[in-house]
Structures are given as structure tokens and as C-alpha cells.
Amino acid sequence: MFGVVFESLVEQIETRFAELERLMSDPEVIGDRERYAEVGREYRELQPAGSLVAEWRTLKDDLEGARELLAEDGDDPELRKVVEDAPARLEALEDEIRLTMVERDPNDSKNVLVEIRAGTGGDEAALFAGDLHKMLSRYAEERGFSTETLSQSPAEVGGFKEVTFAVKGDGAYSVFKYEGGTHRVQRVPETESQGRIHTSTATVAVLPEAEEVEIEIDQNDLQIDVYRSSGPGGQSVNTTDSAVRITHRPTGVVVSMQDEKSQLQNKDKAMRVLRARLLERELAERQAKVASERRAQVGTGERSEKVRTYNFPQGRVTDHRIKLTSHNLDRVLGGDLSEFTEALAAEEKRRRLEAAAIE
């Protein structure tokens, strides 16, 4: 029933988990903050697998013991129940253990930059972009993450033409990566006198924030322009040339930043966004190379892909990637996205597991 490969996996988990437990109480490790944090992170990541393996090992031993006793004594209702029920539970545990050990996305622990842009639908799209900004900011709060607005372009009617903000906290990318794509809203705009339902969209891009060491940028590849910040309607909001536009010549990626009064602050924020976008390009290129062999992500991650529809007349939200519908529209827009995140994470794990089995 249990293959040699799986037994080997169980032994590896048991050995490493025991080693991490020992290191967590080692005075030398405790005295080294960086090392202790690293060990603690690996311990937390392996803990779910460690618990499942302990349950699997105990149940496997119980099953073997019950079979031996039944062979000797003949019949015992309790032992017979163990023999009947244990194999199915062991099989389920085996699947769960394999799932917990599927290779994680290496960016999962990173902070993220979230870019929301109004799509088709004019004023209504800008208002919807504002709704998505509130929803994702509240979700970040609920998960214990902090947020920082990097740039925003408010629309005159309310909401945003576009807004970029950072979400900071361990594992932020593992939570927010599922929000990337085109979000669609169906509702009657306040300005609609006929009561007709309009469909509008907004795009969300979720970029893992890149460290300087991950994305090396040659300063000679950059064209940096400074100009005067402008507010709504084009009026100048700053009398100095503090706004910054950075063009990365090799890729053509352009980032503009004008929200801060200092040119240096705007440049620093623009560089953060530029690094994240260049990392996203690099990851997309890598994924494209293996896309024909396996699909490791939920959906393609392209911004053009319709990921979710928010239907106001029927009070429902549907995620098209996993065909999951919630009838709690207000709660979802209020930042309660856990149901979607958990379902999407489970689907991603299943796909990674399938891909690992093929390989």
C-alpha cells in the first residue's frame, strides 16, 4: 500500500522536523537572531507536514498491531474496526502529506505591490477601482499586514483612475497573488435613470516586491526625467520639479511617481515599482518556458484574464477560475476574501502536485 518513495519522504520529514525542534531550543541558535528567525520560519512551514506524519505513523503502527492481534486471537470488534477504517484514513493522510510538501512558490513569503487600474466603463470603472482598493486594503488589515500607498490618480467622480500600494508582511504574496487579473462588476450606476445594469472592469496586478540583490539594475540603462507634479485638471501642485519618470531602456518599462514632495522620495518609490515590474517580467518569461510542460499557477496570471465577477443585482461574487460563488457580496467587498484565497490555494497545490507526479 505504501511505496518505498513515500516511506522515504516520511522519514525525511520526521528527521528534519526533529532537527528543527532541537535547533529551536539550541542556545547558540537562540543567540543568533537571524539564524533563529530562519529556523523558526522553516519550522512553521514544516509543522503541518510534521503533525500529519505523526498521525500517519501512529495509525500505521496501530493497523499493523491490530492485524497481528487479530491473527492470534481471532475476533475482536474494536480491532476489526481499526483494520476496516485505518486504510482509507492512511490513504487520505498520504495525499495530505504529499500536498503539504509540494514545492512552494519561492515568492510566497515576499511583500507585494498591488496596482489597480480602472478598465472599461468610464466613471463606473473608476468607482469600482476604488471599491477594489478598499476591499484589498481591508483584507490586508484582516490578515495582519500593513499597507503603504505608493501612488494614486483619483478620478473626479470618486474612486481611482489608478492606484498602487504596498502590502507588507510575511507571506503577503502567498495571499494576494490570487487577486491578479481582470475584475468585473455588474450593477446599476447611480447616474443611470433607466435602471439598466452596466458592466465595468478594473485590472489588478500583484507584483512580488523585489530586493535589490534579486534584480540588479544598471544605472546606465535608466533614463530619469524630472518634471513638475500636477493635480486633477492639470494644475500644478508643486512649484519644484519633484515628480520623477524612470524609463528602463532595455525593456521599455516606464514608472512615474509624483505623490511625494521630495524628488528623492519619488525616485525611491519609482525604483521599488520598477524592480517589482522587472521581476514580474522575468518570472513571466520563466513560466512561459515551462507552460507547455505544466501549469503551476491558477490561471495564466495575465491581466486580460477575467478572474472574478461582482454581481450587485443578485448579491453574488463568482470566481471563474475555480467556479466558486459566494452570495455575500457586501462581506466580500468588505474584505472577507478568505474563502476564495483558501480555495484558490488548494487548487494551486493540486496542480503543482499533478505536475510533480508527471515529472
C-alpha positions in Angstrom: 0.0 0.0 0.0 2.8 2.4 0.9 5.6 2.8 -1.6 9.3 3.0 -0.8 9.4 6.5 -2.1 6.6 7.6 0.3 8.2 5.9 3.3 11.4 7.8 2.4 9.5 11.1 2.3 8.0 10.4 5.7 11.5 9.6 7.2 12.9 12.8 5.7 10.1 14.9 7.2 10.5 13.2 10.6 14.3 13.7 10.6 14.2 17.3 9.5 11.3 18.2 11.9 13.1 16.6 14.9 16.3 18.5 13.9 14.4 21.8 13.7 12.8 21.2 17.1 16.3 20.7 18.5 17.6 23.8 16.9 14.7 25.9 18.2 15.9 25.2 21.7 19.7 25.4 21.0 21.2 28.4 22.9 23.6 29.1 20.1 20.8 29.4 17.6 18.6 31.4 20.0 21.6 33.9 20.4 21.8 34.4 16.7 18.6 36.5 15.8 18.9 36.0 12.0 19.6 32.2 12.3 16.8 31.8 14.9 14.3 33.6 12.6 15.4 31.4 9.6 15.0 28.2 11.7 11.6 29.4 13.1 10.3 30.1 9.5 11.3 26.6 8.3 9.8 25.1 11.4 6.4 26.8 10.9 6.4 25.8 7.2 7.2 22.1 8.0 4.9 21.9 11.1 1.7 20.9 9.2 3.6 18.1 7.5 5.2 17.1 10.8 1.7 16.8 12.5 0.3 14.8 9.6 3.3 12.4 9.6 3.0 11.8 13.3 -0.7 10.9 12.9 0.2 8.7 9.9 2.9 6.9 11.8 0.7 6.2 14.8 -2.2 5.0 12.7 0.1 2.8 10.6 1.5 1.2 13.8 -2.0 0.7 15.2 -3.1 -1.0 12.0 -0.1 -3.4 12.0 -0.6 -4.2 15.7 -4.4 -4.8 15.2 -3.7 -7.2 12.3 -1.2 -9.2 14.3 -3.6 -9.4 17.3 -6.5 -10.5 15.1 -4.3 -13.2 13.5 -3.6 -14.5 17.1 -7.0 -14.0 18.8 -9.4 -14.5 16.0 -12.1 -11.8 16.5 -12.3 -8.6 18.4 -14.8 -5.9 17.3 -12.6 -2.9 18.2 -9.5 -4.4 16.4 -11.6 -5.3 13.4 -12.9 -1.7 13.2 -9.3 -0.4 13.2 -8.4 -2.8 10.3 -11.5 -1.8 8.4 -11.2 2.0 8.9 -7.5 2.7 9.0 -6.5 2.0 5.3 -8.8 4.8 4.0 -7.6 7.3 6.6 -4.0 6.4 5.9 -4.5 6.9 2.1 -6.1 10.3 2.8 -3.2 11.2 5.1 -0.7 10.2 2.4 -2.4 12.6 0.0 -2.4 15.4 2.6 1.3 14.9 3.3 2.2 15.0 -0.3 0.2 18.2 -0.7 1.9 19.9 2.2 5.3 19.0 0.6 4.6 20.3 -2.8 7.2 23.0 -3.7 6.0 26.4 -2.6 6.2 29.4 -4.9 9.5 30.9 -4.0 7.9 34.4 -3.9 5.2 33.4 -1.4 6.9 35.0 1.6 7.5 38.4 -0.1 5.8 41.7 0.3 3.8 42.8 -2.7 2.9 45.8 -4.8 -0.7 46.0 -5.9 -1.6 48.1 -8.9 -5.3 48.7 -9.6 -6.4 50.4 -12.8 -9.9 51.4 -14.0 -10.7 49.4 -17.1 -13.7 49.7 -19.4 -16.8 51.5 -18.1 -15.7 55.2 -17.7 -16.7 56.7 -14.3 -18.2 53.5 -13.1 -14.9 51.7 -13.7 -13.1 54.3 -11.6 -15.6 53.9 -8.8 -15.2 50.1 -9.0 -11.4 50.5 -8.8 -12.0 52.4 -5.6 -14.1 49.6 -4.3 -11.4 47.1 -5.0 -8.8 49.3 -3.3 -11.0 49.3 -0.2 -11.6 45.6 -0.4 -8.0 44.6 -0.7 -6.8 47.2 1.9 -9.3 45.8 4.4 -8.3 42.2 3.6 -4.7 43.1 4.2 -5.7 44.6 7.6 -7.7 41.4 8.5 -4.6 39.2 7.7 -2.4 41.4 9.9 -0.5 43.0 7.0 0.3 46.7 6.8 -0.3 48.8 3.7 1.5 51.8 2.2 0.2 53.9 -0.7 2.9 54.5 -3.3 0.9 56.5 -5.9 -2.6 57.3 -6.8 -4.5 59.1 -9.5 -8.0 59.9 -8.1 -11.0 60.2 -10.5 -13.2 63.3 -10.3 -16.3 61.2 -9.7 -14.6 59.3 -6.9 -12.5 56.1 -6.9 -9.3 55.9 -8.9 -8.0 56.0 -12.5 -5.2 54.0 -11.0 -3.6 53.4 -7.5 -0.5 51.5 -6.4 0.0 50.4 -2.8 2.4 48.0 -1.0 1.2 45.2 1.3 3.9 44.2 3.8 4.1 41.1 6.0 5.4 37.6 5.9 3.5 35.7 3.3 1.7 38.7 1.7 2.4 37.4 -1.8 1.0 33.9 -1.0 -2.3 35.6 -0.1 -2.6 38.4 -2.6 -1.3 36.7 -5.8 -4.7 35.2 -6.5 -6.2 38.7 -6.8 -4.3 39.5 -10.1 -6.4 39.7 -13.2 -9.5 41.5 -14.6 -12.3 42.0 -12.1 -15.7 42.7 -13.5 -18.7 44.5 -11.8 -22.3 44.3 -12.9 -24.6 47.0 -11.3 -26.9 49.9 -11.9 -24.8 53.1 -11.8 -26.2 56.0 -9.7 -26.4 58.2 -12.8 -28.4 55.5 -14.7 -32.0 56.8 -14.8 -33.4 53.8 -16.8 -32.3 51.3 -14.1 -30.1 49.4 -16.6 -27.3 47.2 -15.4 -23.9 48.2 -16.7 -20.8 46.0 -16.8 -17.4 47.7 -16.0 -14.0 46.3 -15.3 -10.8 47.1 -13.3 -7.5 45.3 -13.6 -5.4 44.2 -10.6 -1.7 43.4 -10.9 0.0 41.8 -8.0 3.8 42.0 -8.1 6.2 40.4 -5.5 8.4 43.2 -4.2 11.9 42.6 -5.4 15.0 43.1 -3.3 17.9 45.0 -4.8 20.0 41.8 -4.8 17.4 39.9 -6.8 17.1 42.5 -9.6 20.3 44.2 -10.5 19.7 47.4 -12.4 22.5 49.1 -14.3 22.1 52.8 -13.7 23.3 53.4 -17.3 20.2 51.6 -18.5 18.0 54.2 -16.9 16.6 57.4 -18.3 15.5 59.6 -15.4 13.3 62.7 -16.2 12.1 65.1 -13.6 9.1 67.4 -14.0 6.5 69.4 -12.0 3.8 67.5 -10.2 0.3 68.1 -11.5 -3.0 67.5 -9.7 -6.6 66.9 -11.1 -7.3 69.2 -14.1 -3.6 69.7 -14.8 -3.0 72.4 -12.2 0.5 72.4 -10.6 0.5 71.1 -7.1 4.2 71.7 -6.6 6.5 74.6 -7.5 9.6 72.4 -7.8 10.5 69.7 -10.3 9.8 66.9 -7.8 8.0 64.4 -10.0 10.1 61.6 -11.4 9.7 59.4 -14.5 12.2 56.5 -14.9 12.5 54.6 -18.2 14.3 51.3 -18.2 15.8 51.4 -21.7 16.4 47.6 -22.3 12.8 46.7 -21.6 10.9 49.9 -22.2 9.3 49.8 -18.8 8.3 53.3 -17.6 7.4 54.2 -14.0 6.2 57.7 -12.9 5.9 58.9 -9.4 4.7 62.3 -8.1 2.9 61.9 -4.8 5.8 62.9 -2.6 7.1 66.5 -2.3 10.7 65.3 -2.5 12.3 64.3 -5.7 14.4 61.7 -3.8 11.4 60.1 -2.2 9.6 59.9 -5.6 12.7 58.3 -7.1 13.0 55.7 -4.3 9.3 54.7 -4.7 9.6 54.6 -8.5 12.7 52.3 -8.2 10.7 50.0 -5.9 7.9 49.7 -8.5 10.4 49.3 -11.4 12.2 46.5 -9.6 8.9 44.7 -9.0 7.8 45.1 -12.6 11.2 43.8 -13.9 10.9 40.8 -11.5 7.4 40.1 -12.8 8.7 40.1 -16.4 11.5 37.7 -15.5 9.0 35.4 -13.7 6.6 35.5 -16.7 9.4 34.6 -19.1 10.4 31.6 -16.9 6.8 30.5 -16.6 6.3 30.7 -20.3 9.2 28.3 -20.9 7.6 25.6 -18.7 4.0 26.4 -19.5 3.8 23.7 -22.3 5.1 21.1 -19.8 3.0 22.0 -16.8 0.6 24.6 -15.4 1.9 25.5 -11.9 -0.3 28.5 -11.4 -4.0 29.0 -11.1 -4.9 30.6 -14.4 -2.3 32.2 -16.6 -1.8 35.3 -14.4 -2.4 37.5 -17.4 -4.2 40.8 -16.7 -6.6 40.2 -19.6 -8.0 37.1 -17.8 -11.4 37.6 -16.2 -10.9 36.3 -12.7 -14.0 37.4 -10.8 -17.4 39.0 -11.3 -19.2 41.0 -8.7 -22.9 41.0 -9.5 -24.9 43.6 -7.4 -28.5 42.8 -8.5 -28.0 39.2 -7.4 -25.7 40.0 -4.5 -23.2 37.4 -5.6 -19.4 37.1 -6.3 -18.2 34.4 -8.7 -14.6 33.4 -9.1 -14.3 32.0 -12.7 -11.0 30.1 -12.1 -12.5 27.6 -9.6 -16.2 28.2 -10.3 -16.8 29.3 -6.7 -19.7 31.6 -6.0 -20.4 33.5 -2.7 -23.8 35.1 -2.0 -22.2 37.5 0.5 -21.3 40.4 -1.8 -21.2 43.0 0.9 -19.0 40.9 3.1 -16.6 40.1 0.3 -16.3 43.8 -0.7 -15.8 44.5 3.0 -12.5 42.5 2.8 -13.7 38.9 3.6 -11.8 37.1 0.9 -10.5 34.1 2.9 -13.0 31.6 1.3 -11.6 32.5 -2.2 -8.0 32.5 -1.1 -8.2 29.1 0.5 -10.0 27.5 -2.4 -7.5 29.0 -4.9 -4.5 27.9 -2.8 -5.9 24.4 -2.6 -6.3 24.3 -6.4 -2.8 25.6 -7.0 -1.4 22.9 -4.7 -3.4 20.2 -6.6 -2.0 21.4 -9.9 1.6 21.5 -8.5 1.1 18.0 -7.1 -0.1 16.8 -10.5 2.8 18.5 -12.2 5.3 16.9 -9.7 3.8 13.5 -10.3 4.2 13.9 -14.1 7.8 15.0 -13.7 
